[in-house]
Amino acid sequence: MIEVIVTNLSLQVDRRILDHQSYVIEVDSWDDLVSKLKDTSWTFTDEHEKHKGILHRNTDEVANLKYDDYHLSFSQYGGRRVLMYIKDRVIIQ
């Protein structure tokens, strides 16, 4: 299991932030999380209690999914943007 920081942003039409909420969830793996978000047949309904704050797929489709080895972001209907980051990920350059 890994911990992921999730931040929900409520945006206005001009992309100004109206509100935000951050929390930590536990997932089996980063790859599993990405796979579920890419899979259009999977919904958040079954795991809503596990991943509180992530809205059900049937009401808010995931769009503009972008990710790398430790960042993930997507947009949802109604001006919501979701950002995810693996907790305690350290970047050494």
C-alpha positions as CSV (number, residue, x, y, z in Angstrom):
1,M,0.0,0.0,0.0
2,I,1.1,3.6,-0.7
3,E,-0.3,6.9,0.5
4,V,-1.4,9.4,-2.1
5,I,-2.2,13.1,-1.4
6,V,-5.4,14.1,-3.2
7,T,-6.3,17.8,-3.8
8,N,-9.7,18.8,-5.2
9,L,-9.8,22.3,-6.7
10,S,-13.1,24.0,-7.5
11,L,-12.4,26.5,-10.3
12,Q,-14.3,29.4,-11.8
13,V,-14.7,29.7,-15.6
14,D,-11.5,31.9,-15.7
15,R,-9.7,29.2,-13.8
16,R,-9.5,31.1,-10.5
17,I,-9.6,28.8,-7.5
18,L,-12.9,29.1,-5.5
19,D,-12.2,26.4,-3.0
20,H,-9.8,23.4,-2.3
21,Q,-9.6,20.3,-0.2
22,S,-6.7,18.0,0.4
23,Y,-6.6,14.6,2.1
24,V,-4.6,11.3,2.0
25,I,-5.8,8.0,0.7
26,E,-4.2,4.6,0.6
27,V,-4.1,2.6,-2.6
28,D,-2.6,-0.7,-3.5
29,S,-0.2,0.8,-6.0
30,W,0.3,3.8,-8.2
31,D,-0.1,1.8,-11.4
32,D,-3.4,0.3,-10.1
33,L,-4.8,3.8,-9.4
34,V,-3.8,5.0,-12.9
35,S,-5.2,1.9,-14.5
36,K,-8.6,2.4,-12.8
37,L,-8.8,6.1,-13.8
38,K,-7.9,5.1,-17.4
39,D,-10.6,2.3,-17.5
40,T,-13.9,3.8,-18.6
41,S,-15.8,0.8,-17.3
42,W,-14.6,1.2,-13.8
43,T,-16.6,3.5,-11.5
44,F,-15.8,5.1,-8.1
45,T,-19.1,3.7,-6.8
46,D,-17.6,0.5,-5.4
47,E,-14.7,2.2,-3.7
48,H,-16.3,5.5,-2.7
49,E,-16.0,4.9,1.0
50,K,-12.3,3.9,0.6
51,H,-11.5,7.0,-1.5
52,K,-13.7,9.7,0.1
53,G,-14.0,12.9,-1.8
54,I,-13.5,11.4,-5.3
55,L,-16.9,11.7,-7.0
56,H,-18.6,8.8,-8.7
57,R,-17.7,8.3,-12.3
58,N,-21.4,8.3,-13.3
59,T,-21.7,11.9,-12.3
60,D,-18.3,13.3,-13.1
61,E,-16.4,11.8,-16.0
62,V,-12.6,11.9,-15.8
63,A,-11.1,14.1,-18.6
64,N,-7.7,15.3,-19.5
65,L,-6.0,12.6,-17.4
66,K,-2.2,13.3,-17.2
67,Y,0.3,11.4,-15.1
68,D,3.9,10.3,-14.6
69,D,5.6,8.2,-12.0
70,Y,4.4,10.2,-9.0
71,H,2.0,13.0,-10.2
72,L,-1.5,12.7,-11.6
73,S,-4.2,15.2,-12.6
74,F,-7.6,15.2,-14.3
75,S,-10.6,17.5,-14.8
76,Q,-14.2,16.8,-14.0
77,Y,-17.5,18.4,-15.1
78,G,-18.5,21.5,-13.2
79,G,-15.0,23.1,-12.9
80,R,-13.3,20.6,-10.6
81,R,-9.7,19.7,-11.0
82,V,-8.1,16.8,-9.1
83,L,-4.4,16.6,-8.3
84,M,-2.7,13.5,-6.9
85,Y,0.8,13.0,-5.6
86,I,2.6,10.1,-3.9
87,K,3.1,11.1,-0.3
88,D,6.7,11.4,0.8
89,R,8.0,11.2,-2.7
90,V,11.5,12.8,-2.7
91,I,13.0,14.1,-6.0
92,I,16.8,14.2,-6.1
93,Q,18.3,16.1,-9.0
